[in-house]
Amino acid sequence: MKTKFLMILAAAALAAACSGVSDKTRVKISALDPANAATEVSVKMGLADSSYAVDTTYALTDGKLQFTLPTKTLERVVVKAGGKSVEFVPDGGLISIVIDSTGNLEAKAKAGSIADRALQTIKFEKDLSDSLMAYYNSVSEDSSLSKDEVDAKVNDYYDQMTKKLADNGLKLMKENPDNFVATYGFSEAQEGGVSDSLLAEAIKGLSPELRARWTGFDRALGRIEARQNTAEGKMFTDFDIEGHKLSDYVGKGKYTLVDFWASWCGPCKREIPYLKKAYDTYRGEAFDQLSVAVWDQPQASLDTAAAYGINWNHIINGQAVPTDLYGIEGIPHIILFGPDGTILKRDLRGDDISAEIAKYVQPGGKLVK
């Protein structure tokens, strides 16, 4: 039995050696200007909460430091020194961090490794942001362009950068289904406006271990499913907030505009003049309006509604109940419901609010003939 056990251990050790992946990730830090560099670094690995796998501080000696971390490719590591930081994935290789003369930290890893992919992704995102800012500055300084022309050019360039972000995000998720790099891809895909169907497909291709560790993936799937269940053309989904139901207002024979908002939300408050215009123009036998306060303190909702002159129906203290049901990730989110409760249009803004209502209702609240 003992001999067999030793053979099993030897086989396991050989397999680990052949895989080329160490259970320890080595980190080497060196400062180009030791005399003026930070004297210590903080190291945190894992989720940004009490479940950190590592949370410690190391001292630098003559601007140098070496230590090891457990190899956990489902995690990330953040190293901070003197107010600056760098992050990487501990993949079992060597991570070299240089603190330059300005205090910035730059990390390097073996080309093509998981750690390197993470570092390259962070660089890609910074380069994209820098490119957009540089382009904005260049066209803004062009005196031959009008403000509208500048806005059009910047918006077009922004759309191009957004497309790059979306494409790269999906690529990262596909190529890194079992490591932390997929989380960068997930964020890029979301920010890039990837369609629900493509994002759901990418999430479902990730490993169960990654999805279990980073539960944001499955929460996103839940929001996608909620949006599919409450898509345009679908019947409304009811909710009850302290005895006040959506069905008290929607599906009662009128076209109903519903605004999901919060008192702290600047964009929400910027939509109020458009909502007031819609209500004042179209209220009547064929049209009504409702505001639902979410993610907010009830008194703050009431105070802001009074301050901004919201004089239509209102539900407060919705918190996450309505947004979870409708898959809403950002507010304001404004929906037009038909007389029977069918969802006609989601995510209305600005002048589009009245333009959409006008398809069905005349000023004064009569039906369009």
Secondary structure by P-SEA (a helix, b strand, c coil): caaaaaaaaaaaaaaaaaaccccbbbbbbbbccccccccbbbbbcccccccccccbbbbbccccccccccccccbbbbbbccccbbbbbbccbbbbbbbcccbbbbbbcccccaaaaaaaaaaaaaaaaaaaaaaaaaaaacccccaaaaaaaaaaaaaaaaaaaaaaaaaaaaaccccaaaaaaaaaaaaacccaaaaaaaaaaccaaaaaacaaaaaaaaaaaaaaaacccccbbbbbccccccccccccccbbbbbbbccccaaaaaaaaaaaaaaaccccccbbbbbbbccccaaaaaaaaaaacccccccccccaaaaaaaccccccbbbbbcccccccccccccaaaaaaaaacccccccccc
